[in-house]
Amino acid sequence: MEGQPLFSESFPEENPYPVMRSTRRGELLYANRAAGRLLEQWQCQVGARLPEAVQSKLAAALENGSPQKLELGCGERELEFVLVPVAGQDHVNIYGYDITEHKSAQKALRESERIYRAIGESIDYGVWVCAPDGRNIYASDSFLKLVGISQEQCSDFGWADVLHPDDAERTTAAWKECVRTGGTWDIEHRFRGADGQWHAVLARGVPVKNENGEILCWAGINLDISRLKQTEQALREAHERLRKIMGSISDGFMGLDRQCRVTFVNEKGARDLGQTRQSMLGRVLWEIFPEAVGSEFENAYRQAMNERVATTAESYYLPLKAWFEARAYPSEDGISVFFRDVTDRKTVEQNLREVQADLNRAQAVGQIGSWRLDVQRDELLWSDENHRIFGLPRGTPLTYETFLSIVYPEDREYVDRKWTAALRGKPYDIEHRIIVGETVKWVRERAELEFDEQGGLKGGFGTTQDITARKQAEAKLKQSEEALRRANEQLEAMVRKRTVELEGTVATLKVEIAARKKIQAQLHQISRVFMDAADPIIIEDLSGMIVDMNREAETAYEWRREELIGKSITTLFLPERLEVAMQMRERCSRGEEVRNWESSRKAKSGRIIPSLLTAFPLTDESGGVAFVATICKDISTRKKMEARLQASELQLKELTRKSLQALEADRRTVARELHDSVGGSLSAIKFGLEEKVERTADTGTCNPASLEAIVSDLADAIKETKRISANLRPLMIDDLGLLTTIEWYARQCQERFGDIRIHCQFAVEEREIPEDLKIVVYRVIQEAVTNAARHSRAGTVRVSFGRQDNRLFLEIRDNGSGFDLSEIMEQKDPMMGHGLLNMQQRVEISGGSFSISSQAGEGTCVRASFPNLNQL
């Protein structure tokens, strides 16, 4: 080596990445300029020794004669080093590469996978993925738990066994046709659940293709449509406009990164925006919708992005000729946007405002109020004009006794008698006096009551006309009868004129009354929408008293309407959440709409209901806040899944830590065996040779017989080295094949353990076994046989390995003491049963399926099956 140049002239001195050269002992011989920062961090320079982590890789590269890789950090960057032994020299070249961006991309991919898996599990019965041949390779836990089968059974087309008999043939044939043609999957069918019930499921999926148009897999979702099927008949009978309003409850959703690029959009959202998911994904939102630049939506999205706060926007989007409501929430990589088409709601609101305004003006002009009685709901509703005529403010309890208390005392018996007759079907058209403050008024009341077939009162509609002016005129006419007689002709003319005017007024009132009936019918339909809403809705007054609630609220909170109405809203609050809840409703009572805050509500039984709440004010005619309405969405399932996900992540971290500990333990074992066994043998050989060299130097002769002990020690060292190497990876697999290696290992175990017999039976040829599966099969056999010999005290182990159709099957069965499998797997320490978990992970990572069965006193059986890729 002396006198030879260490580097050729072509050595990459100008390489932008670190390039170094080191001796076997780790002494740095050369470093280019790009390695300067790295050497500062290592506190190392040319001539000094490299860090210990690099030195271990140097020795491995020289001993194996092959490049070694090492990843190290350098400030904020991640570098990968390739250590290449120099042919014919005891040196190693070290080449560095910047892999920071690659690491970041891997991290982003893992985060994206967790997000999409969480979204999939949040969907009823989850998502699924199938291979190009139609075989299922993944199904969400929600679906597997529903039908009570395992992923392995599902992958073997076990899902077809739990289909409804009337749907099985149709679904199977359709799926085969979909696989054959590469089309989309969209079908409704029924599955038998683990509860014994039939569940209606809507399955939808699309083929995922590569750049060449070849199908990589099918991806889809399973949706629970049981409740949809139950209510489908009722929805058909609903009004078309109500159907559209109810349909708009389902929101569109899209995810945007920090450059406002669409990272995810659901089918509903793409359809509402006049797009497809494929046309939106990966594109900047403002490129897709340039007319939205500078709109309220852009302002809200950018505020949520920059200030990391939730924002809302509602505006008209001209290109789609529709109103949209959008809610943006900050996320780790951008924002999440929920939006819905509220055009129908806006149209209905405008129509109702116009109709209500017209009705109020008509009643004010004609001084005619109206009322509506609903016996089934125990509701009596008065119009604004009716409240004005009787002098009662809105919110006053409306009862028959309240009405009679306003009637003039001398007229009460007459009014009560006429009303009682009307309840028996008689006409109700009377005139009487009422007392409003210090004023006596005359009113004319008419009613049209509705009865059922048995004659029971269902409800009714009525009008109240203020005829005080007319009655006062009549009184004056009576007082001036004599004078009027003298002016009879003039009076008759005036009466005729007044009659014509009154007839015109009556005609106008009839038209207005007809319009009011139409409006009342619309209000009745809206009331039905409120009562039949899918989420609990509570309405309270400004004092916090509950004044109304829908049917879903009764079910959710376990209170009947008559029990809860009249109670304080704090009845549903948790004590620890009371202060925050009161702050939220105080904001709403001031006219602010508070959307989507998480809290908890308490049912009558004490059950805690995690909820997503939206509260908004309800105004009166003057525009002031009169009531507060709260929509509560039960998020118990979502919270449970979040907790379960967190627990799974903790368990995964613990398993990773234990696996690393196990790996380090194996390394310590190999190191100890090399040091104690091979190292001791080599040391003995060294000392023996040194002694023989000294004796030979002294005597000039060497006795061959004296070298036999050294040769024997050397043979033992070689044998021990081969044993350790075989434990790490038997080279026999690569040289002689898997089947020969299994038989050799069986003989080694019999020699090692002595009192065990291992029988091997093969029904497969070596060429039929994929290369990637050989080490997996060997490790599974090695782990199972070692467990049988060390722990179960087995006398016989039978190893069977064969092929059937396109799968390879492996079985290791022993007659040992066995064990309680459930007790092992229920241990809190993940390392309990680590060998079983290691076998299972090796098999499943290789695309196979794994199972183990064991009972105390009946031995253990380990089974694994793999797809035979050589035959596909």
C-alpha positions in Angstrom: 0.0 0.0 0.0 2.9 2.5 0.6 3.7 4.7 -2.3 0.3 4.1 -3.9 -2.1 7.1 -4.3 -5.2 6.8 -2.1 -7.5 8.3 -4.8 -7.6 8.5 -8.6 -7.8 11.8 -10.3 -11.5 11.2 -11.0 -12.5 11.0 -7.3 -15.6 13.2 -7.0 -14.0 16.2 -5.2 -16.8 18.4 -6.5 -19.6 16.1 -5.5 -22.3 18.2 -3.7 -22.9 15.3 -1.2 -20.4 14.0 1.4 -17.7 11.6 0.0 -15.1 10.1 2.4 -12.6 7.2 2.7 -11.8 5.3 5.9 -9.6 2.4 7.0 -10.9 -0.8 8.6 -10.3 0.7 12.0 -12.4 3.8 11.2 -9.5 6.3 10.6 -10.7 9.0 8.2 -8.3 9.2 5.2 -10.1 11.7 3.1 -13.2 13.9 3.0 -14.4 16.2 0.3 -15.7 19.8 0.8 -19.3 18.7 1.1 -18.5 16.6 4.1 -17.3 19.6 6.2 -20.5 20.3 8.0 -21.0 16.6 8.8 -17.5 16.4 10.3 -18.1 19.4 12.4 -21.2 17.8 13.9 -19.2 14.5 14.5 -16.3 16.6 15.9 -14.0 14.7 13.6 -11.3 15.5 11.1 -9.0 13.7 8.6 -6.7 11.4 10.6 -9.2 11.0 13.4 -11.6 8.0 14.0 -15.2 8.1 12.8 -18.1 7.7 15.2 -18.9 4.2 16.5 -22.1 3.8 14.4 -20.0 4.2 11.2 -17.2 2.0 12.4 -19.5 -1.0 12.8 -20.7 -0.7 9.2 -17.1 -0.4 8.0 -16.2 -3.8 9.4 -19.4 -5.3 8.0 -18.7 -4.0 4.5 -15.1 -5.3 4.5 -16.0 -8.7 6.0 -19.0 -9.3 3.6 -17.3 -7.7 0.6 -20.6 -5.9 -0.2 -21.9 -2.3 0.3 -23.6 -1.4 3.6 -26.2 1.3 4.1 -26.5 3.7 7.1 -28.9 6.6 7.9 -27.8 9.5 10.0 -29.0 13.0 10.8 -27.1 16.2 9.9 -28.7 19.2 11.5 -32.2 19.5 10.0 -31.3 17.1 7.1 -31.4 13.3 6.9 -28.6 11.6 5.0 -28.1 8.0 3.8 -24.6 6.7 3.5 -23.4 3.8 1.3 -20.2 2.2 2.5 -18.5 0.5 -0.5 -15.3 -1.7 0.1 -12.5 -0.9 -2.2 -11.5 -4.0 -4.2 -8.0 -5.2 -3.3 -7.6 -2.7 -0.5 -8.4 -2.5 3.2 -10.3 0.7 2.7 -14.0 1.7 2.4 -15.4 4.6 0.3 -18.3 6.4 2.0 -20.9 8.1 -0.2 -23.7 10.3 1.3 -27.1 11.2 -0.2 -29.7 13.7 1.1 -32.9 11.7 1.8 -34.7 14.5 3.7 -37.5 14.9 1.1 -37.9 11.2 0.8 -38.4 10.8 4.6 -40.9 13.7 4.6 -42.8 12.0 1.7 -42.9 8.7 3.6 -44.2 10.5 6.7 -46.9 12.3 4.7 -48.0 9.0 3.1 -48.4 7.4 6.6 -50.4 10.4 7.8 -52.6 10.2 4.7 -53.2 6.5 5.2 -54.3 7.0 8.8 -56.7 9.8 7.7 -58.3 7.7 5.0 -58.5 4.7 7.2 -60.3 6.8 9.9 -62.7 8.1 7.3 -63.4 4.6 6.1 -64.1 3.3 9.6 -66.5 6.3 10.2 -68.7 5.2 7.3 -71.4 2.7 8.3 -69.9 -0.8 7.6 -66.8 0.9 6.3 -64.7 0.4 3.2 -63.4 -2.6 1.2 -60.6 -3.4 -1.3 -60.5 -6.3 -3.7 -57.7 -7.7 -5.9 -58.0 -7.7 -9.7 -59.3 -11.3 -9.6 -62.2 -10.2 -7.4 -60.8 -11.7 -4.2 -61.3 -9.4 -1.1 -58.0 -8.3 0.4 -59.4 -5.8 3.0 -62.7 -5.2 4.7 -63.3 -2.7 7.6 -63.7 -4.1 11.1 -67.3 -2.6 11.2 -68.4 -4.9 8.3 -66.5 -8.0 9.6 -68.2 -7.5 13.0 -71.6 -7.0 11.4 -71.5 -10.4 9.6 -69.4 -12.2 12.2 -66.6 -13.5 9.9 -62.8 -12.9 9.9 -60.7 -11.2 7.2 -59.4 -14.6 6.1 -62.9 -16.0 5.6 -63.9 -12.8 3.7 -60.9 -13.1 1.5 -61.9 -16.7 0.6 -65.3 -15.3 -0.7 -66.8 -16.1 2.7 -68.9 -12.9 2.3 -71.1 -14.7 -0.2 -72.1 -17.3 2.4 -73.8 -14.6 4.5 -75.8 -13.1 1.7 -79.6 -13.4 1.7 -80.7 -16.4 -0.4 -82.7 -14.2 -2.6 -79.7 -11.9 -3.3 -76.8 -14.4 -3.4 -77.1 -15.6 -7.0 -77.7 -12.1 -8.3 -74.9 -10.5 -6.4 -72.3 -13.2 -7.2 -73.1 -13.1 -10.9 -73.0 -9.3 -11.0 -69.6 -9.3 -9.2 -68.1 -11.8 -11.6 -69.4 -9.7 -14.5 -67.9 -6.5 -12.9 -64.5 -8.3 -12.5 -64.7 -9.5 -16.1 -65.5 -6.1 -17.7 -63.7 -3.8 -15.2 -66.8 -1.8 -14.6 -68.0 0.1 -11.5 -69.7 -1.7 -8.6 -73.1 -0.5 -7.4 -75.6 -2.9 -5.8 -78.0 -3.3 -2.9 -78.2 -6.6 -1.1 -78.8 -8.0 2.3 -76.3 -9.7 4.8 -77.1 -11.9 7.7 -75.6 -10.2 10.7 -74.0 -11.8 13.7 -77.2 -10.8 15.6 -79.3 -13.1 13.3 -81.0 -10.2 11.5 -80.9 -9.2 7.8 -79.1 -5.9 7.2 -79.6 -4.0 4.0 -76.3 -2.7 2.6 -75.5 -0.5 -0.4 -72.1 -1.5 -1.9 -70.4 0.9 -4.2 -66.9 0.6 -5.7 -64.7 1.6 -8.6 -61.7 0.0 -10.3 -58.4 1.6 -9.5 -56.2 1.6 -12.6 -52.5 2.4 -13.3 -51.3 4.6 -16.1 -51.6 1.8 -18.6 -55.3 1.4 -17.8 -54.7 -2.0 -16.0 -56.8 -2.6 -12.9 -54.7 -2.6 -9.7 -57.6 -3.3 -7.4 -61.3 -2.4 -6.7 -62.0 0.1 -3.8 -65.4 0.8 -2.4 -67.7 1.4 0.5 -70.5 -0.4 2.3 -73.4 1.8 3.5 -76.0 0.9 6.0 -79.4 1.6 4.2 -81.6 -0.3 6.6 -83.3 2.8 8.0 -83.4 4.3 4.5 -85.3 1.2 3.2 -87.7 1.4 6.1 -88.6 5.1 5.4 -88.4 4.9 1.7 -92.2 4.5 1.3 -92.9 7.5 3.5 -90.4 9.6 1.5 -92.1 8.8 -1.8 -95.3 10.3 -0.5 -93.6 13.5 0.7 -93.8 16.8 -1.3 -91.1 17.1 -3.9 -89.8 20.3 -2.4 -89.6 18.8 1.1 -87.8 15.8 -0.4 -85.1 18.2 -1.8 -84.8 20.0 1.5 -84.4 16.8 3.5 -82.0 15.5 0.9 -79.8 18.6 1.4 -79.1 17.6 5.1 -76.3 15.3 3.8 -73.3 17.6 3.4 -70.6 17.7 0.7 -67.1 17.5 2.0 -63.7 18.3 0.6 -60.1 18.6 2.0 -57.8 21.4 0.9 -54.0 21.6 1.5 -52.2 24.9 2.2 -52.1 25.7 -1.5 -55.9 25.2 -1.7 -55.3 22.0 -3.7 -58.2 19.5 -3.5 -56.8 16.4 -1.6 -60.2 14.8 -1.0 -63.9 15.3 -2.1 -66.8 13.0 -1.6 -69.2 12.0 -4.3 -72.1 14.2 -2.9 -69.9 17.2 -2.8 -68.5 16.8 -6.4 -72.1 16.2 -7.7 -73.4 19.3 -6.0 -70.6 21.4 -7.6 -71.3 20.0 -11.0 -68.0 18.1 -11.1 -66.7 14.5 -10.6 -64.2 13.4 -8.0 -61.6 12.6 -10.7 -61.9 16.1 -12.2 -61.3 17.8 -8.8 -58.7 15.8 -7.0 -55.2 17.3 -7.2 -56.3 20.6 -8.7 -56.3 24.1 -7.1 -59.8 25.0 -6.1 -59.7 28.4 -7.7 -58.6 26.9 -11.0 -61.7 24.7 -11.0 -64.0 27.6 -9.9 -62.4 30.9 -11.0 -65.6 32.8 -10.4 -65.3 32.1 -6.7 -62.0 34.1 -6.4 -62.6 37.1 -4.1 -66.0 35.7 -2.9 -67.1 35.1 0.7 -66.0 31.5 0.3 -62.4 32.3 -0.6 -62.3 34.8 2.3 -63.7 32.3 4.8 -61.3 29.5 3.6 -58.2 31.7 3.7 -59.2 33.0 7.2 -59.6 29.4 8.4 -56.2 28.5 6.8 -54.2 31.5 8.1 -55.8 32.1 11.5 -56.5 28.4 12.3 -60.1 29.1 13.3 -63.4 27.6 12.1 -65.3 29.9 9.7 -68.6 29.9 7.9 -69.8 31.5 4.6 -73.2 31.6 2.8 -73.5 33.1 -0.6 -75.0 32.8 -4.1 -72.7 31.2 -6.7 -73.8 32.5 -10.1 -72.2 29.8 -12.4 -74.3 27.1 -10.6 -77.2 29.4 -10.0 -77.4 28.1 -6.4 -77.0 29.2 -2.8 -74.3 27.4 -0.8 -73.5 27.2 2.9 -69.9 26.3 3.8 -68.2 25.6 7.1 -64.3 25.5 7.1 -62.2 23.9 9.8 -58.4 24.0 10.1 -56.6 20.7 9.8 -53.0 19.7 10.1 -52.2 20.0 6.4 -54.8 22.7 5.4 -58.6 22.9 6.0 -61.6 20.6 5.9 -64.8 22.1 4.3 -68.4 20.9 4.8 -70.8 22.5 2.4 -74.4 22.1 1.2 -76.8 23.5 -1.4 -79.3 25.7 0.5 -81.1 27.0 -2.6 -84.3 25.3 -1.7 -84.1 26.6 1.9 -83.5 30.1 0.7 -86.4 30.0 -1.7 -88.7 28.6 1.0 -87.6 31.2 3.5 -88.2 34.1 1.0 -91.6 32.7 0.0 -92.7 32.3 3.6 -91.6 35.8 4.5 -93.5 37.2 1.6 -96.6 35.2 2.3 -96.5 35.9 6.1 -96.0 39.6 5.4 -99.0 39.6 3.0 -101.2 37.8 5.5 -100.3 40.2 8.3 -101.0 43.2 6.1 -104.3 41.7 4.9 -105.5 41.0 8.5 -104.4 44.5 9.7 -106.3 46.2 6.8 -109.5 44.1 7.4 -109.1 44.1 11.2 -109.8 40.3 11.0 -107.6 38.0 13.1 -107.5 34.2 12.8 -106.8 31.2 15.0 -106.0 27.5 14.5 -106.8 24.7 17.0 -104.9 21.3 16.8 -106.5 19.0 19.5 -104.0 16.1 18.9 -101.0 18.4 19.6 -102.9 20.5 22.1 -102.0 23.7 20.2 -104.0 26.9 19.8 -102.3 29.4 17.5 -103.4 33.1 17.1 -102.4 35.4 14.3 -100.8 38.8 15.1 -104.1 40.6 14.4 -105.9 38.3 16.8 -103.5 39.1 19.6 -103.9 42.8 18.8 -107.7 42.6 18.9 -107.8 40.8 22.3 -104.9 42.9 23.7 -102.8 39.8 24.6 -99.0 39.8 24.0 -97.4 36.8 22.2 -96.3 34.1 24.6 -99.4 34.4 26.8 -100.8 30.9 27.5 -103.9 30.5 25.3 -106.6 28.6 27.0 -110.4 28.7 26.9 -110.5 30.2 30.4 -108.1 32.9 29.3 -110.5 33.7 26.4 -113.6 33.7 28.7 -111.9 36.1 31.1 -111.7 38.7 28.4 -115.3 38.3 27.3 -117.7 41.0 28.7 -119.2 39.5 31.9 -122.8 39.8 30.7 -121.9 38.0 27.4 -120.0 35.1 28.9 -123.0 32.7 29.4 -124.1 33.4 25.8 -120.6 32.8 24.4 -120.1 29.6 26.4 -123.5 28.2 25.3 -122.8 28.9 21.7 -119.3 27.3 21.9 -120.7 24.2 23.6 -123.3 23.9 20.8 -120.5 24.3 18.2 -118.7 21.3 19.8 -121.8 19.3 19.0 -121.7 20.3 15.4 -123.8 23.5 15.5 -122.7 26.6 13.5 -120.6 29.1 15.4 -121.1 32.7 14.2 -121.7 35.1 17.0 -121.2 38.7 18.0 -120.2 39.7 21.6 -118.3 42.2 23.7 -114.8 41.9 25.1 -112.8 44.0 27.6 -109.4 45.1 26.6 -107.8 47.2 29.3 -110.3 50.0 30.0 -112.0 49.6 26.6 -115.0 47.6 25.6 -114.9 46.2 22.0 -117.4 44.4 19.9 -116.1 41.3 17.9 -117.7 38.9 15.4 -116.4 35.3 15.7 -116.8 32.5 13.2 -115.5 29.0 13.5 -115.3 25.9 11.3 -114.6 22.9 13.5 -113.3 19.5 12.3 -114.5 16.1 13.7 -113.4 12.5 13.2 -115.7 9.6 12.2 -116.7 9.1 15.8 -117.6 12.7 16.3 -114.6 13.6 18.3 -113.1 17.0 17.9 -109.9 17.1 15.8 -109.3 20.8 15.4 -110.7 23.9 13.7 -110.1 27.2 12.2 -111.8 30.5 13.0 -111.7 34.3 12.5 -112.2 37.2 14.8 -113.4 40.6 13.3 -113.3 43.8 15.2 -116.8 45.3 14.7 -116.5 48.0 17.4 -116.8 50.8 14.9 -119.9 49.2 13.4 -121.5 48.6 16.7 -120.8 52.2 17.8 -122.3 53.4 14.5 -125.4 51.3 15.2 -125.7 52.8 18.7 -125.5 56.2 17.3 -128.1 55.3 14.7 -130.5 54.2 17.4 -129.9 57.3 19.4 -130.5 59.4 16.3 -133.4 57.4 15.0 -135.7 60.3 14.9 -133.3 62.5 13.1 -132.5 59.7 10.7 -136.2 59.3 9.9 -136.3 62.9 8.9 -133.4 62.3 6.6 -134.6 58.9 5.3 -133.8 59.4 1.7 -130.3 60.6 2.5 -129.8 57.8 4.9 -130.9 55.1 2.4 -128.4 56.5 -0.1 -125.7 56.4 2.5 -126.6 52.9 3.5 -126.6 51.7 0.0 -123.2 53.2 -0.5 -121.9 51.7 2.7 -123.3 48.3 1.7 -121.5 48.4 -1.6 -118.3 49.2 0.2 -118.9 46.4 2.7 -119.6 43.9 0.0 -116.3 44.9 -1.7 -114.5 44.5 1.7 -116.1 41.1 2.3 -115.0 40.0 -1.2 -111.5 41.1 -0.5 -111.5 39.4 2.9 -112.6 36.1 1.3 -109.7 36.2 -1.1 -107.3 37.0 1.8 -108.8 34.2 3.9 -108.2 31.7 1.1 -104.6 32.9 0.9 -104.2 32.5 4.6 -105.5 28.9 4.5 -102.9 28.1 2.0 -100.2 29.6 4.1 -101.5 27.7 7.2 -101.2 24.5 5.2 -97.6 25.3 4.4 -96.8 26.2 8.0 -98.3 22.8 9.0 -96.0 21.0 6.6 -93.0 22.8 8.0 -94.1 21.8 11.5 -94.0 18.2 10.4 -90.5 18.6 9.1 -89.4 19.9 12.6 -91.1 17.0 14.4 -89.7 14.3 12.0 -86.1 15.6 11.8 -83.5 12.9 12.3 -81.6 14.8 15.0 -82.9 16.0 18.4 -84.0 19.6 18.3 -84.8 21.6 21.5 -86.4 25.1 21.5 -86.1 27.3 24.6 -87.1 30.8 25.5 -84.7 33.5 26.6 -85.0 32.5 30.3 -83.8 29.0 29.4 -87.2 27.3 29.7 -87.8 24.5 27.2 -90.9 25.4 25.1 -90.8 22.7 22.4 -88.9 19.6 21.2 -89.2 17.0 18.4 -89.7 13.3 18.6 -86.0 12.5 18.2 -85.3 14.5 21.3 -87.8 12.4 23.3 -86.0 9.3 22.1 -82.5 10.6 22.7 -83.0 12.1 26.1 -85.6 9.6 27.4 -88.0 12.4 28.4 -91.6 12.6 27.2 -92.6 16.0 25.7 -95.0 16.7 28.5 -92.3 16.0 31.1 -89.5 18.1 29.6 -91.4 21.1 28.3 -91.5 23.7 31.0 -88.2 22.5 32.6 -85.0 24.5 32.5 -82.6 23.6 29.7 -79.9 23.0 32.4 -81.8 19.7 33.1 -79.8 18.3 30.1 -76.4 19.9 31.1 -73.6 18.2 32.9 -72.5 20.2 36.0 -68.9 20.4 34.8 -70.1 21.7 31.3 -72.7 24.1 32.7 -70.5 27.3 32.5 -69.4 26.7 28.9 -73.0 25.7 27.8 -74.4 28.8 29.4 -71.9 31.0 27.6 -72.8 29.4 24.3 -76.6 29.9 24.7 -75.9 33.5 26.0 -74.1 34.2 22.7 -77.1 32.7 20.8 -79.6 34.8 22.8 -77.7 37.9 21.6 -78.5 36.9 18.0 -75.3 35.0 17.2 -75.4 31.6 15.6 -73.1 29.0 17.3 -72.3 26.0 15.1 -70.7 22.6 15.7 -69.3 22.8 19.2 -68.6 19.6 21.1 -70.2 19.1 24.4 -72.2 16.4 26.3 -75.8 16.1 27.2 -77.4 14.0 30.0 -80.4 11.7 29.4 -83.1 11.1 32.0 -81.5 7.9 33.1 -78.2 9.7 33.7 -76.6 8.3 30.5 -74.0 10.8 29.1 -74.4 11.6 25.4 -71.4 13.1 23.6 -72.9 15.6 21.2 -72.1 18.0 18.4 -74.3 21.1 19.0 -75.5 23.9 16.7 -77.6 26.7 18.2 -79.3 29.5 16.4 -81.7 32.3 17.4 -85.4 32.5 16.4 -86.7 36.0 16.0 -90.2 37.5 16.4 -92.0 39.9 14.0 -89.9 42.9 15.2 -86.6 41.1 14.5 -85.7 40.6 18.1 -84.6 37.2 19.5 -87.5 35.4 21.1 -86.3 31.8 21.3 -83.1 29.7 20.9 -83.2 26.4 18.9 -80.5 23.8 19.4 -79.8 20.8 17.1 -77.9 18.0 18.8 -76.1 15.3 16.9 -75.0 12.2 18.9 -71.3 11.6 18.3 -70.9 8.7 20.8 -69.8 6.3 18.1 -67.2 8.7 16.7 -65.8 9.3 20.3 -65.6 5.5 20.9 -63.7 5.0 17.6 -61.3 7.9 18.4 -60.6 6.3 21.8 -60.1 2.9 20.2 -57.8 4.4 17.6 -55.7 6.0 20.3 -55.5 2.8 22.2 -54.4 1.0 19.1 -51.7 3.5 18.4 -50.3 3.1 22.0 -50.4 -0.7 21.6 -48.5 -0.4 18.3 -45.8 1.8 19.9 -45.4 -0.7 22.7 -45.2 -3.7 20.3 -42.6 -1.8 18.2 -40.5 -1.1 21.4 -40.8 -4.8 22.5 -39.8 -5.9 18.9 -36.7 -3.7 19.0 -35.9 -5.2 22.5 -36.3 -8.7 21.1 -34.1 -7.8 18.1 -31.4 -6.4 20.4 -31.6 -9.6 22.6 -31.1 -11.8 19.5 -28.1 -9.7 18.6 -26.7 -10.0 22.1 -27.2 -13.8 21.9 -25.3 -14.0 18.6 -22.5 -11.7 19.9 -22.2 -13.8 23.1 -22.1 -17.1 21.2 -19.4 -15.6 18.8 -17.4 -14.4 21.8 -17.8 -17.3 24.1 -17.9 -20.2 21.7 -16.1 -19.2 18.4 -13.9 -16.7 20.1 -12.8 -19.1 22.8 -12.1 -21.8 20.3 -10.0 -19.4 18.1 -8.1 -18.2 21.2 -7.3 -21.8 22.1 -6.1 -22.4 18.6 -4.0 -19.2 18.6 -2.3 -20.2 21.9 -1.7 -23.8 20.7 -0.1 -22.6 17.5 2.1 -20.1 19.3 3.3 -22.8 21.6 4.1 -25.1 18.6 5.9 -22.3 16.8 8.1 -21.7 19.9 8.9 -25.4 20.3 9.7 -25.7 16.6 12.0 -22.7 16.7 13.8 -24.2 19.8 14.0 -27.8 18.6 13.8 -27.3 14.8 11.3 -30.2 14.6 7.5 -30.4 14.8 5.6 -33.5 15.9 2.4 -33.9 13.6 0.6 -35.7 16.4 0.8 -32.7 18.6 -1.2 -30.6 16.0 -4.2 -33.0 16.1 -5.7 -31.2 19.2 -5.4 -27.8 17.4 -7.0 -29.3 14.3 -9.8 -30.7 16.4 -10.3 -27.3 18.1 -10.3 -25.6 14.7 -13.0 -28.1 13.4 -15.1 -27.3 16.5 -14.8 -23.6 15.8 -15.8 -24.1 12.2 -18.8 -26.2 13.2 -19.9 -23.7 15.8 -19.5 -20.8 13.3 -21.7 -22.8 10.8 -24.3 -23.4 13.5 -24.6 -19.7 14.4 -24.7 -18.7 10.7 -27.4 -21.3 10.1 -29.5 -19.8 12.9 -29.2 -16.3 11.3 -30.0 -17.6 7.8 -29.2 -21.1 6.5 -27.3 -20.7 3.2 -28.5 -24.2 2.5 -31.9 -22.7 1.4 -30.2 -20.9 -1.4 -27.8 -23.7 -2.4 -29.9 -26.9 -1.9 -33.5 -25.6 -1.6 -36.1 -25.2 1.2 -37.3 -28.9 1.4 -33.7 -30.2 1.9 -33.1 -27.4 4.5 -36.2 -28.4 6.4 -35.1 -32.1 6.6 -31.6 -31.0 7.7 -33.1 -28.7 10.4 -35.3 -31.6 11.6 -32.2 -33.8 12.0 -30.3 -31.0 13.8 -33.2 -30.6 16.3 -33.4 -34.4 17.0 -29.6 -34.4 17.7 -29.9 -31.2 19.8 -32.9 -32.1 21.9 -32.5 -35.9 21.8 -36.0 -37.0 23.0 -38.1 -35.6 20.1 -38.9 -37.1 16.8 -39.7 -34.9 13.8 -41.5 -36.3 10.7 -41.5 -34.3 7.5 -44.1 -34.9 4.7 -43.9 -32.8 1.5 -46.5 -32.7 -1.3 -44.9 -29.9 -3.3 -41.8 -29.7 -5.5 -38.9 -27.2 -4.9 -39.6 -25.3 -8.2 -43.2 -24.7 -7.2 -42.1 -22.6 -4.1 -41.6 -18.9 -4.6 -38.2 -17.6 -3.5 -39.7 -14.9 -1.3 -41.7 -17.5 0.7 -38.8 -19.9 1.5 -37.3 -18.0 4.4 -40.8 -17.2 5.7 -41.8 -20.9 5.7 -38.5 -21.9 7.3 -38.8 -19.3 10.1 -42.3 -20.4 10.9 -41.2 -24.1 11.1 -38.2 -23.1 13.2 -40.3 -21.1 15.7 -43.0 -23.8 16.0 -40.6 -26.7 16.4 -38.5 -24.8 18.9 -41.6 -24.0 21.0 -42.7 -27.6 20.8 -39.2 -28.9 22.0 -38.6 -26.3 24.7 -42.0 -25.5 26.2 -44.6 -28.2 25.4 -42.4 -31.3 26.1 -43.6 -32.9 22.9 -42.4 -36.3 21.8 -43.4 -36.1 18.2 -43.7 -33.2 15.7 -45.2 -33.6 12.2 -44.4 -31.0 9.5 -46.6 -31.1 6.4 -46.0 -28.8 3.4 -47.9 -29.1 0.2 -49.8 -27.4 -2.6 -53.5 -27.5 -3.6 -54.7 -25.5 -6.6 -53.1 -22.1 -6.4 -52.2 -22.1 -2.7 -49.4 -23.5 -0.5 -50.4 -25.0 2.8 -48.1 -25.5 5.9 -49.0 -27.4 9.1 -46.8 -28.1 12.2 -48.6 -30.4 14.7 -47.1 -31.7 18.0 -48.4 -34.0 20.8 -47.1 -31.8 23.6 -48.9 -30.3 26.7 -50.5 -27.5 24.7 -51.6 -24.2 26.2 -54.6 -21.8 26.7 -54.3 -19.5 23.6 -56.8 -16.9 24.9 -54.9 -16.6 28.1 -51.7 -15.9 26.2 -53.2 -13.3 23.9 -55.1 -11.5 26.7 -51.9 -10.6 28.5 -51.4 -6.9 28.9 -47.7 -7.2 28.0 -47.4 -7.4 24.2 -44.3 -9.6 24.5 -46.3 -12.4 26.0 -46.8 -14.7 23.0 -44.2 -12.7 21.0 -43.2 -15.8 19.1 -46.8 -16.5 18.0 -47.2 -12.9 16.9 -43.8 -13.0 15.1 -45.0 -16.1 13.0 -48.4 -14.4 12.3 -46.8 -11.1 11.1 -44.3 -13.0 8.8 -47.1 -14.9 7.2 -49.5 -12.0 6.8 -46.8 -9.6 5.5 -46.1 -12.3 2.8 -49.8 -12.1 1.8 -50.8 -15.4 3.5 -53.2 -16.3 6.3 -52.2 -17.7 9.7 -54.0 -19.6 12.5 -53.1 -21.6 15.6 -55.1 -23.9 17.8 -54.1 -25.4 21.1 -55.7 -26.8 24.3 -54.1 -27.8 27.5 -53.1 -31.5 27.3 -54.0 -31.9 23.5 -51.0 -30.4 21.8 -50.7 -27.5 19.4 -51.3 -27.1 15.6 -49.9 -24.2 13.6 -51.3 -23.6 10.1 -50.4 -21.1 7.4 -51.4 -20.8 3.7 -49.9 -18.7 1.0 -50.9 -17.8 -2.6 -48.7 -19.7 -4.9 -47.5 -16.9 -7.1 -45.6 -19.3 -9.4 -48.9 -20.8 -10.4 -51.0 -17.6 -10.9 
